[in-house]
Amino acid sequence: MREAYESGIDVSVIVQDGLIEAMNIIGPKMASGEMFVPEVLLSAETMRAGLEVVKPYLSAGDVSTLGKVVIGTVEGDLHDIGKNMVAMMLESSGFEVVNLGTDITPEDFLKAVEENKPDIVGLSALLTTTMQAMRKTVTLLKEKTSNVKIMVGGAPVNDAFAREIGADGYAPDAAGAVQLAKQLMA
Ligand code: B12
């Protein structure tokens, strides 16, 4: 990772072609039973370690904050690699990010919004089953808060679902999440 950076390869290429592409190989192998959870976890840990290496190079440094984002993976869902990438990209683009972690209940999202007063809340779901927790979270936040925009993402989520549950936006990847967050702040 470090060698790749030092040899002059762009950080976004390292992340996309080195890390994300590798993870794309894991998914089908997991689905077909060629790889098991411990092996996938090892891959996830490797990905996390790789991201930690490139993180300093992603950070733009002293940029003034474009807005505040509270982000987390919804209740029942433990997947956090993609959500952490989104958090990292937002941070490196100048957003202040409060990363709540995984398995966050709708009530805990609400508490975090009340405490942190973000401009945007980001919800991540990687399982078709936890998309319903995403729906519940959006409903609760829309009912109990005002002025906070909600963006959603994760592999099973799409634009139509985002609109159906009343979210303010959907993005398919971390770069799209940054663009979307900027739009929501405008
Ligand atoms: C790694 C992984 C795991 C790891 C997670 C480790 C971790 N710390 O995250 C472990 C082993 C724990 C795991 C467990 C399980 N997993 Co899993 N897992 C995966 C795998 C292989 C990769 C996910 C990943 O990290 N992708 C890489 C990142 C970069 O991509 P991403 O998450 O999609 O994120 C990008 C975008 O979606 C977007 N994005 C993400 N979040 C957000 C948020 C916002 C706001 C925005 C705007 C954008 C955005 O931007 C990100 C960056 O570009 C996927 C297969 C796949 N290819 O998706 C299966 C997968 C998601 N898992 C699956 C399953 C079934 C499970 C288990 C139920 C398995 C089991 N029987 O126990 C458990 C569930 C545990 C739980 N309760 O959550 C299924 C889901 C099927 C379904 N349709 O629901 C998948 C699709 C595999 C498969 N093909 O069967 N898993």
py3Dmol code that shows the C-alpha trace and the ligand (Angstrom):
import py3Dmol

protein = """\
ATOM      1  CA  MET A   1       0.000   0.000   0.000  1.00  0.00           C
ATOM      2  CA  ARG A   2       2.699   2.443   1.119  1.00  0.00           C
ATOM      3  CA  GLU A   3       4.955   1.295  -1.718  1.00  0.00           C
ATOM      4  CA  ALA A   4       2.161   1.895  -4.205  1.00  0.00           C
ATOM      5  CA  TYR A   5       1.707   5.437  -2.870  1.00  0.00           C
ATOM      6  CA  GLU A   6       5.433   6.148  -2.872  1.00  0.00           C
ATOM      7  CA  SER A   7       5.720   4.939  -6.453  1.00  0.00           C
ATOM      8  CA  GLY A   8       3.323   7.739  -7.395  1.00  0.00           C
ATOM      9  CA  ILE A   9       0.035   5.856  -7.852  1.00  0.00           C
ATOM     10  CA  ASP A  10      -2.986   8.035  -7.096  1.00  0.00           C
ATOM     11  CA  VAL A  11      -4.617   7.241  -3.727  1.00  0.00           C
ATOM     12  CA  SER A  12      -8.077   6.872  -5.276  1.00  0.00           C
ATOM     13  CA  VAL A  13      -6.654   4.272  -7.697  1.00  0.00           C
ATOM     14  CA  ILE A  14      -5.062   2.406  -4.794  1.00  0.00           C
ATOM     15  CA  VAL A  15      -8.383   2.350  -2.938  1.00  0.00           C
ATOM     16  CA  GLN A  16     -10.544   1.483  -5.966  1.00  0.00           C
ATOM     17  CA  ASP A  17      -8.315  -0.984  -7.807  1.00  0.00           C
ATOM     18  CA  GLY A  18      -6.364  -2.330  -4.864  1.00  0.00           C
ATOM     19  CA  LEU A  19      -8.901  -2.529  -2.044  1.00  0.00           C
ATOM     20  CA  ILE A  20     -12.454  -2.378  -3.423  1.00  0.00           C
ATOM     21  CA  GLU A  21     -11.693  -4.660  -6.381  1.00  0.00           C
ATOM     22  CA  ALA A  22     -10.221  -7.230  -4.018  1.00  0.00           C
ATOM     23  CA  MET A  23     -13.366  -7.130  -1.894  1.00  0.00           C
ATOM     24  CA  ASN A  24     -15.501  -7.605  -5.007  1.00  0.00           C
ATOM     25  CA  ILE A  25     -13.814 -10.977  -5.478  1.00  0.00           C
ATOM     26  CA  ILE A  26     -14.731 -12.010  -1.939  1.00  0.00           C
ATOM     27  CA  GLY A  27     -18.522 -11.485  -2.271  1.00  0.00           C
ATOM     28  CA  PRO A  28     -19.248 -14.115  -4.938  1.00  0.00           C
ATOM     29  CA  LYS A  29     -16.870 -16.573  -3.237  1.00  0.00           C
ATOM     30  CA  MET A  30     -18.792 -16.100   0.002  1.00  0.00           C
ATOM     31  CA  ALA A  31     -22.119 -16.572  -1.782  1.00  0.00           C
ATOM     32  CA  SER A  32     -20.955 -19.735  -3.537  1.00  0.00           C
ATOM     33  CA  GLY A  33     -19.579 -21.276  -0.356  1.00  0.00           C
ATOM     34  CA  GLU A  34     -15.965 -21.148  -1.499  1.00  0.00           C
ATOM     35  CA  MET A  35     -15.083 -18.816   1.370  1.00  0.00           C
ATOM     36  CA  PHE A  36     -16.359 -18.870   4.932  1.00  0.00           C
ATOM     37  CA  VAL A  37     -16.968 -16.139   7.503  1.00  0.00           C
ATOM     38  CA  PRO A  38     -13.514 -16.363   9.191  1.00  0.00           C
ATOM     39  CA  GLU A  39     -11.828 -15.937   5.812  1.00  0.00           C
ATOM     40  CA  VAL A  40     -14.114 -13.039   4.902  1.00  0.00           C
ATOM     41  CA  LEU A  41     -13.364 -11.455   8.271  1.00  0.00           C
ATOM     42  CA  LEU A  42      -9.653 -11.771   7.571  1.00  0.00           C
ATOM     43  CA  SER A  43     -10.206 -10.032   4.226  1.00  0.00           C
ATOM     44  CA  ALA A  44     -12.203  -7.335   5.991  1.00  0.00           C
ATOM     45  CA  GLU A  45      -9.394  -6.824   8.518  1.00  0.00           C
ATOM     46  CA  THR A  46      -6.874  -6.608   5.676  1.00  0.00           C
ATOM     47  CA  MET A  47      -9.044  -4.010   3.992  1.00  0.00           C
ATOM     48  CA  ARG A  48      -9.294  -2.035   7.216  1.00  0.00           C
ATOM     49  CA  ALA A  49      -5.493  -2.148   7.677  1.00  0.00           C
ATOM     50  CA  GLY A  50      -5.035  -1.003   4.065  1.00  0.00           C
ATOM     51  CA  LEU A  51      -7.422   1.889   4.574  1.00  0.00           C
ATOM     52  CA  GLU A  52      -5.535   2.952   7.700  1.00  0.00           C
ATOM     53  CA  VAL A  53      -2.337   3.185   5.637  1.00  0.00           C
ATOM     54  CA  VAL A  54      -3.849   5.413   2.953  1.00  0.00           C
ATOM     55  CA  LYS A  55      -5.948   7.512   5.351  1.00  0.00           C
ATOM     56  CA  PRO A  56      -3.225  10.155   5.989  1.00  0.00           C
ATOM     57  CA  TYR A  57      -2.766  10.636   2.257  1.00  0.00           C
ATOM     58  CA  LEU A  58      -6.501  11.032   1.746  1.00  0.00           C
ATOM     59  CA  SER A  59      -6.802  13.724   4.388  1.00  0.00           C
ATOM     60  CA  ALA A  60      -6.817  17.175   2.884  1.00  0.00           C
ATOM     61  CA  GLY A  61      -5.513  18.568   6.199  1.00  0.00           C
ATOM     62  CA  ASP A  62      -6.548  22.003   7.288  1.00  0.00           C
ATOM     63  CA  VAL A  63      -9.774  22.470   5.395  1.00  0.00           C
ATOM     64  CA  SER A  64     -12.591  24.341   7.040  1.00  0.00           C
ATOM     65  CA  THR A  65     -15.594  22.142   7.658  1.00  0.00           C
ATOM     66  CA  LEU A  66     -18.219  21.904   4.933  1.00  0.00           C
ATOM     67  CA  GLY A  67     -20.775  20.516   7.363  1.00  0.00           C
ATOM     68  CA  LYS A  68     -21.287  17.911  10.039  1.00  0.00           C
ATOM     69  CA  VAL A  69     -22.266  14.320   9.290  1.00  0.00           C
ATOM     70  CA  VAL A  70     -23.374  11.630  11.731  1.00  0.00           C
ATOM     71  CA  ILE A  71     -22.954   8.213  10.122  1.00  0.00           C
ATOM     72  CA  GLY A  72     -23.652   4.629  11.177  1.00  0.00           C
ATOM     73  CA  THR A  73     -24.719   1.161  10.097  1.00  0.00           C
ATOM     74  CA  VAL A  74     -28.339   0.416  10.951  1.00  0.00           C
ATOM     75  CA  GLU A  75     -29.668  -1.963  13.601  1.00  0.00           C
ATOM     76  CA  GLY A  76     -28.911  -5.657  13.087  1.00  0.00           C
ATOM     77  CA  ASP A  77     -26.145  -4.984  10.581  1.00  0.00           C
ATOM     78  CA  LEU A  78     -22.457  -5.424  11.378  1.00  0.00           C
ATOM     79  CA  HIS A  79     -20.970  -4.502   7.994  1.00  0.00           C
ATOM     80  CA  ASP A  80     -18.836  -1.400   8.332  1.00  0.00           C
ATOM     81  CA  ILE A  81     -16.137  -1.365   5.667  1.00  0.00           C
ATOM     82  CA  GLY A  82     -18.124   0.642   3.117  1.00  0.00           C
ATOM     83  CA  LYS A  83     -19.566   2.950   5.765  1.00  0.00           C
ATOM     84  CA  ASN A  84     -16.057   3.624   7.093  1.00  0.00           C
ATOM     85  CA  MET A  85     -14.860   4.400   3.575  1.00  0.00           C
ATOM     86  CA  VAL A  86     -17.683   6.884   3.161  1.00  0.00           C
ATOM     87  CA  ALA A  87     -16.802   8.429   6.546  1.00  0.00           C
ATOM     88  CA  MET A  88     -13.142   8.670   5.569  1.00  0.00           C
ATOM     89  CA  MET A  89     -13.879  10.219   2.176  1.00  0.00           C
ATOM     90  CA  LEU A  90     -16.261  12.753   3.737  1.00  0.00           C
ATOM     91  CA  GLU A  91     -13.648  13.663   6.323  1.00  0.00           C
ATOM     92  CA  SER A  92     -10.920  14.029   3.738  1.00  0.00           C
ATOM     93  CA  SER A  93     -13.247  16.250   1.696  1.00  0.00           C
ATOM     94  CA  GLY A  94     -13.711  18.657   4.583  1.00  0.00           C
ATOM     95  CA  PHE A  95     -16.763  17.365   6.449  1.00  0.00           C
ATOM     96  CA  GLU A  96     -16.735  16.830  10.188  1.00  0.00           C
ATOM     97  CA  VAL A  97     -17.773  13.224  10.767  1.00  0.00           C
ATOM     98  CA  VAL A  98     -19.179  11.486  13.837  1.00  0.00           C
ATOM     99  CA  ASN A  99     -18.955   7.758  13.171  1.00  0.00           C
ATOM    100  CA  LEU A 100     -21.360   5.865  15.431  1.00  0.00           C
ATOM    101  CA  GLY A 101     -20.296   2.367  14.390  1.00  0.00           C
ATOM    102  CA  THR A 102     -22.521  -0.598  13.584  1.00  0.00           C
ATOM    103  CA  ASP A 103     -25.831  -2.057  14.782  1.00  0.00           C
ATOM    104  CA  ILE A 104     -27.214   1.378  15.665  1.00  0.00           C
ATOM    105  CA  THR A 105     -30.884   1.424  16.652  1.00  0.00           C
ATOM    106  CA  PRO A 106     -33.235   4.134  15.335  1.00  0.00           C
ATOM    107  CA  GLU A 107     -33.413   5.525  18.885  1.00  0.00           C
ATOM    108  CA  ASP A 108     -29.613   5.756  19.126  1.00  0.00           C
ATOM    109  CA  PHE A 109     -29.465   7.589  15.790  1.00  0.00           C
ATOM    110  CA  LEU A 110     -32.033  10.026  17.165  1.00  0.00           C
ATOM    111  CA  LYS A 111     -30.001  10.493  20.361  1.00  0.00           C
ATOM    112  CA  ALA A 112     -26.856  11.114  18.308  1.00  0.00           C
ATOM    113  CA  VAL A 113     -28.661  13.734  16.202  1.00  0.00           C
ATOM    114  CA  GLU A 114     -29.904  15.512  19.324  1.00  0.00           C
ATOM    115  CA  GLU A 115     -26.430  15.463  20.863  1.00  0.00           C
ATOM    116  CA  ASN A 116     -24.305  16.305  17.813  1.00  0.00           C
ATOM    117  CA  LYS A 117     -26.710  18.500  15.815  1.00  0.00           C
ATOM    118  CA  PRO A 118     -25.419  17.361  12.407  1.00  0.00           C
ATOM    119  CA  ASP A 119     -26.444  18.775   9.037  1.00  0.00           C
ATOM    120  CA  ILE A 120     -26.617  15.293   7.545  1.00  0.00           C
ATOM    121  CA  VAL A 121     -27.196  11.759   8.800  1.00  0.00           C
ATOM    122  CA  GLY A 122     -25.739   8.875   6.766  1.00  0.00           C
ATOM    123  CA  LEU A 123     -27.270   5.406   7.084  1.00  0.00           C
ATOM    124  CA  SER A 124     -25.621   2.251   5.787  1.00  0.00           C
ATOM    125  CA  ALA A 125     -27.216  -1.195   5.282  1.00  0.00           C
ATOM    126  CA  LEU A 126     -25.620  -4.228   3.622  1.00  0.00           C
ATOM    127  CA  LEU A 127     -28.336  -6.796   4.221  1.00  0.00           C
ATOM    128  CA  THR A 128     -31.741  -6.947   2.575  1.00  0.00           C
ATOM    129  CA  THR A 129     -33.146  -7.737   6.033  1.00  0.00           C
ATOM    130  CA  THR A 130     -31.689  -4.603   7.642  1.00  0.00           C
ATOM    131  CA  MET A 131     -33.115  -2.337   4.937  1.00  0.00           C
ATOM    132  CA  GLN A 132     -36.247  -2.343   7.106  1.00  0.00           C
ATOM    133  CA  ALA A 133     -34.241  -0.950  10.031  1.00  0.00           C
ATOM    134  CA  MET A 134     -33.109   1.785   7.650  1.00  0.00           C
ATOM    135  CA  ARG A 135     -36.749   2.550   6.867  1.00  0.00           C
ATOM    136  CA  LYS A 136     -37.607   2.703  10.593  1.00  0.00           C
ATOM    137  CA  THR A 137     -34.657   5.017  11.267  1.00  0.00           C
ATOM    138  CA  VAL A 138     -35.619   7.427   8.479  1.00  0.00           C
ATOM    139  CA  THR A 139     -39.242   7.474   9.682  1.00  0.00           C
ATOM    140  CA  LEU A 140     -38.205   8.211  13.291  1.00  0.00           C
ATOM    141  CA  LEU A 141     -35.705  10.914  12.328  1.00  0.00           C
ATOM    142  CA  LYS A 142     -38.175  12.619   9.984  1.00  0.00           C
ATOM    143  CA  GLU A 143     -40.820  12.546  12.720  1.00  0.00           C
ATOM    144  CA  LYS A 144     -38.659  13.811  15.580  1.00  0.00           C
ATOM    145  CA  THR A 145     -36.118  16.140  13.990  1.00  0.00           C
ATOM    146  CA  SER A 146     -36.161  19.054  11.611  1.00  0.00           C
ATOM    147  CA  ASN A 147     -33.516  20.427   9.271  1.00  0.00           C
ATOM    148  CA  VAL A 148     -31.411  17.284   9.215  1.00  0.00           C
ATOM    149  CA  LYS A 149     -30.913  15.689   5.808  1.00  0.00           C
ATOM    150  CA  ILE A 150     -30.693  11.923   5.503  1.00  0.00           C
ATOM    151  CA  MET A 151     -28.565  10.098   2.958  1.00  0.00           C
ATOM    152  CA  VAL A 152     -28.539   6.346   2.576  1.00  0.00           C
ATOM    153  CA  GLY A 153     -26.342   3.727   0.938  1.00  0.00           C
ATOM    154  CA  GLY A 154     -25.055   0.171   0.958  1.00  0.00           C
ATOM    155  CA  ALA A 155     -25.084  -2.646  -1.590  1.00  0.00           C
ATOM    156  CA  PRO A 156     -28.823  -3.572  -1.503  1.00  0.00           C
ATOM    157  CA  VAL A 157     -30.007   0.056  -1.366  1.00  0.00           C
ATOM    158  CA  ASN A 158     -30.914   2.046  -4.476  1.00  0.00           C
ATOM    159  CA  ASP A 159     -32.377   5.380  -5.443  1.00  0.00           C
ATOM    160  CA  ALA A 160     -35.955   4.077  -5.669  1.00  0.00           C
ATOM    161  CA  PHE A 161     -35.774   2.567  -2.168  1.00  0.00           C
ATOM    162  CA  ALA A 162     -34.260   5.774  -0.801  1.00  0.00           C
ATOM    163  CA  ARG A 163     -37.160   7.762  -2.201  1.00  0.00           C
ATOM    164  CA  GLU A 164     -39.724   5.219  -1.026  1.00  0.00           C
ATOM    165  CA  ILE A 165     -38.572   5.456   2.614  1.00  0.00           C
ATOM    166  CA  GLY A 166     -38.353   9.252   2.515  1.00  0.00           C
ATOM    167  CA  ALA A 167     -34.575   9.723   2.582  1.00  0.00           C
ATOM    168  CA  ASP A 168     -33.156  12.895   1.017  1.00  0.00           C
ATOM    169  CA  GLY A 169     -30.610  11.117  -1.132  1.00  0.00           C
ATOM    170  CA  TYR A 170     -28.802   7.950  -2.142  1.00  0.00           C
ATOM    171  CA  ALA A 171     -25.270   7.416  -3.444  1.00  0.00           C
ATOM    172  CA  PRO A 172     -23.773   4.170  -4.741  1.00  0.00           C
ATOM    173  CA  ASP A 173     -20.223   4.706  -3.483  1.00  0.00           C
ATOM    174  CA  ALA A 174     -17.960   6.838  -1.332  1.00  0.00           C
ATOM    175  CA  ALA A 175     -17.150   9.382  -4.044  1.00  0.00           C
ATOM    176  CA  GLY A 176     -20.870   9.709  -4.782  1.00  0.00           C
ATOM    177  CA  ALA A 177     -21.541  10.158  -1.070  1.00  0.00           C
ATOM    178  CA  VAL A 178     -19.226  13.182  -0.983  1.00  0.00           C
ATOM    179  CA  GLN A 179     -20.947  14.717  -4.017  1.00  0.00           C
ATOM    180  CA  LEU A 180     -24.358  14.049  -2.504  1.00  0.00           C
ATOM    181  CA  ALA A 181     -23.366  15.521   0.869  1.00  0.00           C
ATOM    182  CA  LYS A 182     -22.189  18.688  -0.887  1.00  0.00           C
ATOM    183  CA  GLN A 183     -25.494  18.885  -2.766  1.00  0.00           C
ATOM    184  CA  LEU A 184     -27.475  18.422   0.435  1.00  0.00           C
ATOM    185  CA  MET A 185     -25.537  21.306   2.034  1.00  0.00           C
ATOM    186  CA  ALA A 186     -26.214  23.674  -0.880  1.00  0.00           C
TER     187      ALA A 186
END
"""
ligand_1 = """\
91
B12
C -17.115 -8.353 4.350
C -18.481 -8.980 4.447
C -18.877 -9.464 5.691
C -18.049 -9.315 6.965
C -18.244 -7.857 7.479
C -17.001 -7.303 8.157
C -17.100 -5.824 8.363
N -16.410 -5.377 9.393
O -17.772 -5.069 7.671
C -18.690 -10.395 7.912
C -17.931 -11.688 7.785
C -18.783 -10.010 9.391
C -20.065 -10.567 7.269
C -21.136 -11.113 7.934
C -22.346 -11.399 7.333
N -22.667 -11.256 6.032
Co -21.555 -10.265 4.787
N -20.525 -9.634 3.394
C -19.319 -9.087 3.293
C -18.974 -8.774 1.829
C -18.093 -9.912 1.296
C -18.274 -7.469 1.528
C -18.979 -6.204 2.046
C -18.011 -5.058 1.888
O -17.330 -4.691 2.821
N -17.886 -4.551 0.647
C -16.891 -3.537 0.301
C -17.443 -2.140 0.567
C -16.395 -1.100 0.121
O -18.599 -1.962 -0.239
P -20.033 -1.552 0.384
O -20.147 -2.050 1.761
O -21.094 -1.892 -0.589
O -19.937 0.041 0.521
C -19.900 0.925 -0.579
C -21.286 1.365 -1.074
O -22.316 0.427 -0.815
C -21.503 2.701 -0.447
N -22.068 2.820 0.901
C -21.999 1.982 1.943
N -22.580 2.513 3.022
C -23.015 3.731 2.677
C -23.688 4.719 3.404
C -24.049 5.904 2.774
C -24.755 6.960 3.553
C -23.765 6.103 1.389
C -24.195 7.342 0.718
C -23.080 5.113 0.663
C -22.722 3.946 1.311
O -20.194 3.247 -0.419
C -19.269 2.211 -0.061
C -17.923 2.546 -0.632
O -17.909 2.616 -2.039
C -20.411 -8.757 1.166
C -20.477 -9.061 -0.330
C -20.407 -7.781 -1.161
N -19.602 -7.790 -2.179
O -21.097 -6.806 -0.867
C -21.143 -9.780 2.047
C -22.683 -9.718 2.201
C -23.150 -8.283 2.342
N -22.909 -10.445 3.454
C -23.947 -11.190 3.385
C -24.404 -12.008 4.462
C -25.578 -12.932 4.150
C -23.800 -11.960 5.731
C -24.210 -12.768 6.986
C -25.716 -12.863 7.238
C -23.537 -14.144 6.857
C -23.889 -15.149 7.931
N -24.562 -16.170 7.493
O -23.568 -14.948 9.067
C -23.485 -12.006 8.119
C -24.371 -10.886 8.726
C -23.759 -10.242 9.924
C -24.548 -9.003 10.310
N -25.480 -9.127 11.248
O -24.349 -7.941 9.747
C -24.642 -11.095 2.036
C -25.946 -10.279 2.102
C -27.072 -10.913 1.326
C -28.298 -10.068 1.366
N -28.827 -9.796 0.199
O -28.775 -9.640 2.374
C -23.533 -10.547 1.124
C -24.047 -9.714 -0.055
C -22.705 -11.766 0.615
C -23.477 -12.707 -0.280
N -23.352 -12.523 -1.599
O -24.155 -13.554 0.181
N -20.065 -10.146 5.988
"""
view = py3Dmol.view(width=600, height=400)
view.addModel(protein, "pdb")
view.setStyle({"model": 0}, {"cartoon": {"style": "trace"}})
view.addModel(ligand_1, "xyz")
view.setStyle({"model": 1}, {"stick": {}})
view.zoomTo()
view.show()
